[in-house]
């Protein structure tokens, strides 16, 4: 005989809130934000130095031979290319670490959610973003964050 689902069997969780407000999620977000900010500061400092170098080369254009000017301009282009390559690599690294954090969080969250469902006789838990409308009493985000915070303090992103 097929078991029918009742409204009390279906609950929802705000996964984004779990990622952003749990202890481990906050630490991961802060780590990534600081990594991005620190790296961007270094890139911006380097970009400013390259701009100064460009202005210096332009200022010397008439004093330099064509070959010397071309060599300095080519060297500058290479430095700009390397800077852009470094920025692209940073963006890929941060995206990779963000995905790793999400995967790690999900790996830790699944058994906690499974145990919670079993203990509270819950048949289905869905992500809040997929709920068009639902009674707040069926949202278990806060409870899950509390359990997660006790069992999972941080995500290793290195």
Secondary structure, DSSP 4 states (H G I P E B T S, - for coil): -PPPP-GGGEEEE-HHHHHHHSHHHHHHHHHHHHHHHHHHHHHHHHHHHHHHHHHHHHHTTTTS-HHHHHHHHHHHHHHHHHHHHHHHHHHHHHHHHHHHHHHHHHHHHHHHHHHHHHHTT--EEEEGGG-SS--GGGB-HHHHHHHHHHH-------
